[in-house]
Amino acid sequence: MVKLPRRHFIAGAAGLALAAAAGFGPAAAQDKEALHYWIPLPLTGPLAVTGQAQQVGWEHAIDWINKNGGIEGHPIEAEFYDDEYKVELGVSGFKKAVADQDLAFSAANGTPFIRAISPENNETHKVLMSSTGGASDLVETDKYKYHFLVGPTYSDQVKLLFDYIKENFKGEGEPKVAIVYSASEFGRDPLENARRMADEMGIDIVLEQETKWVEVDVTSHAIRVRQAQPDYVIFHGYAANVWPEIVKLVRDYGVETQFMGTLFGSHPDVVGTIGDAADNYLGTVSVNLLVGEAKTPMMETINEYLKTWTEKPYTGYANIGYMQSWSTALVLKEAIGSALKKGLELNGENLIAEINAIEDFDAGGVFGMPISFVDNRIPYGVIYRYNTKDGKLSVTEAAPWQRID
């Protein structure tokens, strides 16, 4: 993808240009006041691949919304900001954005940024915010008054995997689980809740193995897994790093275990790079990745947009970050549209109330079932099974979409 300057806008002419390039025709004419979104992403730096995928998802979703009348006739104008996944850049960018214009919505690039800005936003700005992270404490609605998650927390995701283990384990005694995680706040986040849930559910956590965020030699970690002889290995706190090499090495050691992972370790394009070692991998995901197979009008629209993403070969399976952007955009369309119909001011107080009032929302297949918000989040997910045959990856549902209680 072309490297963008730190501030980049999409709307009006930009949206028309994108629509023309995509072959979808011109955007619908709108004469109402624009809705301003501010979207910080790591467009450069070590997480640029993730940020750029999210940006494309946002661009496509906003283009489609604007072409179809905007939100109650109001077009969306989005400013993308490269914060390089640095909290200080995100905070300074947000302060400038709220000083420059009235924001209907601000994205947030990661939990550290949300934690840094929420006290000031709660007290002063009161802007509706959302992020793609899933820190377990983000359900504390008094602490994060105007923030919502378009998906489950990391603890929710582990619970979904534990539920699957309890339902499918056929061995004797308690199922033995190893948790391999990165030495980051992200990686350590669900551990305390995982221990509690395991104790309540009769699951034996036989290994908690911490790795560095980036490592070249993972031999010691693979040896610890081999020694523990777990029935299941859950990876958490990674993107495309470390865990794939552990999977390959553990397989080389001849260990028979079921590999599993949480959201950001379950990108099809990452799992596909591991080859046969990742065959039968299970991953919990919060958005529908099976775009090429879906038959709803919304998913067919997304399928056509994905075909225009020329920087990334399309396999029929969507990128998680790309779909998270679509899901957030559609939730915002629902909540902001409801507020506009009621004649409400578009401030954080009113909009977070509209978010939490969403019940049995059918997003056209972007989620695999109608969803409702609970404690500012969507506690729903699916477990996908990833198989390889003749070097080709396939993704299917191993457990159906369900609410995580």
N, C-alpha and C positions, 0 to 999 in steps of 0.2 A: 504494500500500500504506500502511496505517496506520503512522505513525511509532511505534517502540517505545522504551521506556526502555532504558538501556544494558544492563541485565540482564533477560533474558526466558527463561522456562523453557517447555519443551514435554514433556509426559509425563502419564500418568495422566489427570486430568480434562481437561487441555488436548488430549491426543490423542483422547479420547472426543468432545470438542466438535468437533474438526476432522473426525473420522470422520462424526459425525452431520450436520454441515454439508455434507460431500461426498456423503452418501448411501450410504456404504459399510458402515454398521452399526457396532456397538460393538467396541471393542478386545477381543482375547482376554484372558481373566483369567489373571493370572500371579502367583505368590506367592513367586518367588525374588527375591533381592536385585537391585536395579536396577544397570544399567551406566551410569556417568556420562560424558557427552561434554561438552566445553567447545568452543564454536564461535564464535570472533571473526569478525566481518564488518563491512564498512563500510556500516552501515545508515543513516547520514546522511553528508553531505558530498558531494564531487564524484563519488565512485564508488558512491553509494547504489543506483543502478539495478542494478549488478552484484551488490552485497551482498544486496539484497532478493530478487533472482532465486535466488541460492544458498540463501537462507534458506527460501524456499518449497519448493525441491527437497529440502532436509533435512527439513522438516516433513512433506512427503508421504511420503518414504522411511521415516522413523522411524514414522510412523503405520501404514504398511503392514506394516513388520516387527513392530511391537507387536501389531497385529491378528492376525498369523499366528504367535503364540507367542513373539515376541521372539527372542533369540539363545539357543538351548537353554533356553528358559523364562525367561530374564532379560529384563525390559523395559528399554528404553533411556530414560534421562532426559537431555535435552539442555538446556544453558544457552546461549542466544545472547547475545553481548556486542558492543556497538557500539564498535569501536575507531577508527572514522572513517578507517581506513587510516593510522594513526599508530603508529609503532613503540613509542613510549614508553607509549601507552595499551595496546597489545597486551601488552607485557612486564609492566606492572603488573597487568593483568587476569589474565594467566596465573599470576602468583605468588600472587594471591589465590585463584584457582580451585584450585590444587594444595594450598594451605593449608587450604581449606574442606572438601575431599572427596578421596577416592581416584578419580582419573580413569582410565578405561579407554582414553580417547582424547582428544586435543586437536587441533583443526584449527589452521591457521596462516594468517593473512591476509597472504599475500605473502612473497616471498623475503627482503626486509629484516628482517622479524620472525623468520623461521627462522634467519637468520644471527646475529641478536642473541641469541636465546634458546638456541640449540643447545649452546654450551659449558656453560652451567649445567644444561640438561636432561640432557646426556650424563653430567655428573659427579654430579648430585644427584637429580633428579626421575625420570629414566628413563621418561618418558611417551611412548607411541606418538603420533606426530604426522603430519599430512599437510597439503599446501597445494595450491592450484590453479595457482600459478606454475610455470614450467618452466625455471628457471635452469640453465645447462649444468653448473655445478659440483655440483648436488645429487646427482649420481651418485657423489660421493666419500663412500663409505659410512663411512669412519673419521671423517670430519668431521661427517657428519649421520647418526649411528648409528641413531637411532630415528625417522627421517623417511622417508616414502615418497611417491612421485608417482603419481597415478592417471592416467598418460598419459606422453607423450614429453617430452623437454626441447626447448627452443627450437632447439638445434642439430639434434636429431633431426628436427624439423619442417622445417627448411631442407633437410636431406638428402632428405626425402621429396619436396619440390618439385624439387630438383636431379635426383633420379632420374626424375621425370616429364618434366622438360625433356630429359634425355638420350634418353629413350625416344621422345619425340614430336616433337622438333625435325626439320624437313624442309629447312632451309635449307643453305647452303654454309658451310663452315668451322665454327668453334666458335660455339655459341649465345651471344648477348650478353645479359647480365643486369644490370639496375639494382636495387640494394637501397636502398630508402627507409625510414628508421628514425627513431625519436624520440630526442631528446637525453636519454635516461634510461638507467639501468643495465639496465633491461628491454630497451630498444631496442638497445643496443650489445652485449648479451650474446652473440649467436651470430656476430658479425662475424669474429672470429679463426678460428673453426672453418669458417665459410663460405668464407673465402679459401683455407684449406688444402684443403677438399673440392673447391672449384672448380678449383684447380690440379691435383689428382689426377684429376678427372673430365673435364678438357678443357672447362671452362666459362669464358668470358671475362666477368669482372665489370667492366663499362665505367663504372659509376657507383656510388659510395656517397654517398648524399645524406642528410644529417642535418637534421631539422626540430626545432622546438620541440615540446614536448608539446601545447601549445595555440597555434594561430596563426590569425589572421583572414585575412591575405593570403598565399596560397601560390603566388603567381605565379612567384617566383624558382625555386621547386622544380620547378614544372611546366616552366619553360623549360629547366632543366638536363636533365630527362628528355627533352624534345624534342630537345635538342642531342645527347644521347648515342645516340638512335635504337636503343634496346635491343629485342631480340626479346621479352624478358620483364621485367616490373617486379614485384619482391617487396616488399610492405609488411610491416613488422614493428615491434612496440613501440607499438601503438595500441589503442584500444578503439573508440569511435565518433567519434573526433576526427581532424582533419587529412587523413588519407588519402582520405576520400571526396571532399573538395574538390579534391585533386590529380587524382584520377581524372576528375572532371568537366572540369577545365580542360585536361588532356592530350587528352581526347577532342575538346574544342572546337578544339584546335590541329590536329586531323586526324592525330594520331600513331596508327599501327597497331601495337599491342603487346598482349601477353597480360598482363593484370593478375592477380596472385596474392597471397595473404596467408597468414600463419600464424594460429594458433588464435583469438586475441582480435580479429583483424580479419575474422573469418568468421562473425559472428553473422548469421543470416538476417534478423533484424529491422533490422539496421544496413545490410546490403547492399541490402535492399529499399527503403531510403530514397533510394538514389542514382539509381534509375530506369534508363533505357536505357543510361546511361554504364557501368553495372556489368554489362551483359549479357555473359555468358560468363566472368565472374570465377571464379577457382579458389581454393579455400581448403582448407588442411589442418586436420583436426579430429580429436579424440581420443575422441569419444563419438558415438553414433548419434543424429542429429538427425531422422531420417525416421520419427518416432513414428507419425504418422497412417497410414503405409503398412505398418508392421510387423505381423506376425501372431502373434508369440510371446505366450504368456500374460503375461509380465512387461511387454513393451512395450504390450500392450493395457491392462494395469493403469495404466501411466504415462499412456497416452492418456486414460483416464477421469479421472485426477487432474488432468491439464492442463486439461480442460474445466471444472474447478471454480475455476480461477485467474481469477477474474472481473476482476481489475485489469489483465489483459493479454489482448487479443484472441487467440484461438487459431487458427493457420493450418494446423495439422497438422505444423509444424516446431517442434522444441523449442529453448529457449534453452540456450546452451552451459553457462553457470553452473548452471542448474537441473539439467542432466543430469550435470554433474560431481559435484553433491551426491549424486544417486542412485548414481552409480558408486562413489563413496567409501563410501557406506553399505553397498552390497552387498559390496564387498571386505572391509570390516570385519566384516560378518556371517559371511563365509566364514572369515576368519582367527581372529576371537574364538571363533566356534563350534568350530573345530578345537582351539583351546587348551583350551576348557572340556571338550570330550570327552576330552582327554588328562589332565585334572585339573591343568593348569598354572596357575601364578600369572599373573595378567593384568598383567604388567609389560612395559616396553618391550623388554627382552631377548628374552623369549619371543614376544611378539607380532610383532616385526619378523622373527623367524625364521619364524613362520607366514606372514607376508606373502610373504617371499622363497621360501617353499616352494610357493606357489600356481603351479600349472602347468595349462595347457589349461583354464582356468576359463571356463565358459559362464555369463555373467551374464544370460542370457535375452534377449540382443539389445541390451543397453545398450552393449556393444562389438559391432562387426560380425563378430567371429570369436572363438574361444576365445583367451584371453590368458594369458601367463606373465610373471612379474616377472624383471627383469634389473637388477642394481645398484639396487635399491629403486625401480624405475620400471617402467612398462608401455610398452615401445618399439613401439607399434602406432598406426596411424592410417589415415585415409581422406582422399582428395581429393574434395571436392564441387565440382560445377559449378553456378553460380547464373545463371539466365536470367530475363529479364523479357519478358512479352508482354501487351500491353494493360494495362500497369501492374501486372500480377500476377507475383509472384516464384515460380519453381519451383526446386527443389533436387534434383539427381541425382548419382549417383556418376560422377566422371570417371575415377577410378582406384580399383580395389577396395581393401578393407581389407587391410593387409599389415603384416608385421613390418618395422621399420626397422633394418637391420643396418649 
